[in-house]
Structures are given as C-alpha cells and as structure tokens.
Amino acid sequence: MKRLFTTALTAALSAGAAQGVTIFSLDIGGTGHLESGFTALPISGSVTVGGIEFTQSVGSNGFRSDDPSPLTKDFAQANGGETMTVSFGGAGDLSAGLWQVEIWSYDYNFAADDFNTGILDDGVGTTLVTGATPNPSSTLVASTNRLPAVSFNFTSDGTSAYGVFLVDEPGSGTRTRLNALRLTLVPEPSSLALLGLSGLCMLRRRRF
C-alpha cells in the first residue's frame, strides 16, 4: 500500500509539472556558472522570465573557486547592514495566490544570530525569518547538501509589487551570500485534488 501511495504521489507531481505549475528558478550571478533548470539573474541586474522582470539589487560579485556546484559557486554578497533584494516585477505582475519562496543563502557568521529575511510588499519589508541561517550547511563548499537555507510562504493579492530581502545586521562584521531563489505558485486545494486524480489515472494506465 505504501509503495502504491508513493508511486501515485510521484505520478501526481509529474502531472502537475506537465500541466504547468508556475515556478521561477533564479541562479544569482549565474551568468558564468549556471545551475541546470535555473535562469541566470545578474548581480545588480535584471532578467525577464514568464513576462516578469526580476531585479537583484545591492551586493558585490562573490565567487568560490573550490565549490564544484554551479548553484553556489558564484553569488551576490553584502556586508553587515546592507540589504540585498530581489524584486518580482512591478505592481500586479505576480499572480494572486499563495507563493512559496526558497532561498539559497549563507551567513558567514550564522552563530551570531543576526540574519533576517522576508517579503517586500510595495516596498515595505516584513521579516519572516530571523536569527541564524536555519540550514547553515546547505550552501557551504561541500555540494552534497544543497538544500535551500530559507523557505517561507506569502500571499499575493495580484495588484501589489513584491520581492524578497536579506540583511545581515550592522556591526556583525560578516557578509551574507545570496546564491539562488525559487518562487513557486502553490496550487489551490481543488487543483491539488485534480493533480492527484491525474496522477492516479497515469498510474492506472501504467498498470494495465
């Protein structure tokens, strides 16, 4: 039964991908070292994906020659007190609904408990994650663990302008890296049910 459920879930996710679940994957500074499946977003630059212009602001070029992963090899970095941002287009560009944000980042001094990130709503910041980077080993040189450091959800009203920010508190004497970002529109429950049904249908076709 467990195997059947797992297979059905995998089929449902595959059906969701086939039906075009909205996902934006951005590799910050990825012009020279781009992760597969990601779009390069230049440091202090912009890129248009799916009709939305994503813009990264603040930060200098960072690079780790000993990191074999293109996802974390190059990045934007900022000193303590500087706020790095990524904007998701202008007012009304982001569809209404629940969105999941995943951020690949690394705070050089995560034990100092001074890392903050959150959502920008028409330029007003709301901190959603504070303290040490929750998954500090996620973007270290070792490429065996490349999970996002931060993940949170927010709701778009379909009319405002949104973005994310990262800041390392002033006086910390450290730097914060911004490696990559993924933005996913979370399907509504009814859509999830349809995806699950599609997955089960796909599984049924495979079994007969």
N, C-alpha and C positions, 0 to 999 in steps of 0.2 A: 504494500500500500504506500509506504514511504517513497519507494522508487517511482511509483506511478505519479505521486504528487509532485516529486522533484522534476520528473520529465515533463509533466503538464505545465508546471511553472516556467520551465525553460522555454517551452513552446509558446507560452503566452507572452513572454518577454520578446521572443523573436517576432511574434505577430505584431507587437507594439512597435518595434523598430521598423517593420515593414510598412506599418500604417503611418509612419512619420511623426513620432513623438518629438516635440521640439527640444533640441539640445544644441547649445552653443559651447564649444570647447576651444579655449584660447590658450596658447602657449606664449607667455610673456617673454619678449626678447627672443622669440623662436625663429628669427629670420635666418640664422646660420645653423641652428641645431633644433630642428622641428620634430616634435613627437608625432608619430603616426596617428591620424584621426583628429588632430588639432589644427587650428588655424593660427598662423603667426600674428601676434599683436606686438608691434614695435614698442620699445620703451619710449615714453613721452610721444607716442604716435597713435594712429587710428587704423582700423580695418573694418570693412563693411561685410557682414555675414547675414544672409537671410533678410536683407533690407534694413538691418540695424547697424548703425555706426558705433562700434565700441572704441573708446578712447582711454588710454592709460596716461595718467598724469603724475608727475613728481617721481624722482628716483633716477639713479645713475646706472650705467651698464655694469652688470656683475657677471663673472664667468669663473667656473671651476674646471680647470683642465683635467683634474683627476676624477671627475664624475663621468661615468660612462653613459648616463641616461640623458638623452636629448631633452626630456621634460624638465629636468632640474639642473642641467649643465649651465644654461645662461638664464639671467633673471634681472629684474629691476631691484635695486636695493636703496634703502633710505636710512639716514642716521636718526638717532633718537630725537623725537619731537617733530619729525617730518611725517606728513600724512600722504601715503600713496593711495590713488583712487583708480577705479575703472568704471566709466560711465556706460550705461546701456542705452545709447541713443538719446533722443530728446523726448519731450512730453508726448505721451501717447504711443510711443514706438513699441513699448513692451506690452504684449497682450495681457488682458486681465486674467487673473487666476493665481494659483499657488505655485511659487517657484522655489526650487532648491538651488542653493549656492554651495559649491565645493571649491575650496581654495587650497592650492599647494603653496605653502609658505614655510619660512624657517626664521625663528628669532634667535640670534646668536647667543643671547643671554636669557633663555627661556625661564631659568630658575629665578630670575629677578621679578617675575610676576608683573610684568609691565606691558604686555601685549594686548592690544584691543583691535577688534574688527567688527564691522556691522554694515547696515544698509544706509544708503543715501536716498532720501525721498524729497525731490525738488530741492536738492542741495542741503537738506537738513539731515545730519547724521544721527543714527540711533545705534548705540553699541549693543551687539547681541552676544558677543563672546569676549570675555575679558580674562586677564590673568596670563599664565604661561601658555604657550602654544600647546593645545591639547594633545597633539601627536608629534612631539618634537623629533622623533626618529624618522618621520615619514619622508623628509626631504634631505636627509644627510647624504654624504657622499655615497654610502652603500646603496645600490639601486635595487636591492632585494625587497625593500619595503617602500613602495611609492604611493601610499595612500594619501588622500587629502589631509592636511593638517587641521582644517576647519570646515565644518558643514553646518548650514542653518537654512531655514525657510523664511520666506516673506511673501506677502500678498500684494500683487499689483492691481491697482484699480483701473488700469487701462487708459488713464489720462495723464498721470504724473510722469516725471522723469526719474529714473532710478539708476543706482550704481552701488558700488561697494567701496569701503575704505579700510586701510590698515595703518596703524600708527604704533610706534614704539615710544613710550613716554619720555619726555625731556629729561636729560640728566642721567639717562641709563648708561650712556657711553657705549651703546651697542648699535648694531644695524639689523634691519629686518629685510628678508628677501621676499619677493613676490614672484613665484615661479610660473604658476598657471591658474586658470579659473575655468570652472564648468558651470553652466547655467541650464537647468532643466525644468521645463514646464510639467508640473505634476498632474497627471490625468485625474479628472473627476471620478468619484466612485462608480458612476454609471459607465464611464469609459473603461475603467479598470475591469468591470464585470464583462464588458464586451470583449476586451482583450483576453480575459480568462477563457471565455467561451470560444474565441478564435483559436486559442492555444489548444483547448481540448479537441476542437474539430481537427486541427492539424495532427494532433496525436492519434486521433481515431483513424484518420486517413493513412497514417504510417503503419498502424497495426493491422490493417486489412488489405 
